Each structure stands twice: as C-alpha cells, then as structure tokens.
Amino acid sequence: MGEETTTKFCAHCKQTKPLTDFYKNKGRLDGVCVYCKICTNERIKEKRKENPERFREISKKSKIKNKEHNQAYNKKYREVI
C-alpha cells in the first residue's frame, strides 16, 4: 500500500509535528485530526468561553445519560478508599 508517515502538518499552527501530537479520528483517511492536540485544546477553551451555556447543557445531558454508570463508578471508588 502507501508509505506510512510519522509526521503531519497542523492546519492551525502551521507546524509539522509527530503523529503522536494529534488526536485519533477514525473518520479521516490518515486516522488523525487536522489540528494538533495543543491547538485542539486551545480551540475548545475558546469555544467554551464564547458559549458556556451550551457546554453546561452538554455536561448536564451527559450526567443524566450516564447516571447509572457514574453511580457504580463512584460506589466502587468509595469502597477502595
């Protein structure tokens, strides 16, 4: 097949970095995101500041959806301590 690369160009900071500096993304042909981890985290922080209510709503929905799992995890964690 094709040659496997060990580096990738970040579309945001315009630097070439090792593939380990990128999050995995099965939807992309090369299997990693377009932006490096540092740029991805910066972009998420900016989006959270721009629209905190949206992220609060996402967090609330996640807590409701995973309520039983979270309770089981917390119970197990408390037993260890």
Secondary structure as UniProt FT lines:
FT   STRAND          7..9
FT   TURN            11..13
FT   STRAND          16..18
FT   HELIX           19..21
FT   STRAND          22..24
FT   TURN            26..27
FT   TURN            29..30
FT   STRAND          32..36
FT   HELIX           37..50
FT   HELIX           52..65
FT   HELIX           67..80
//
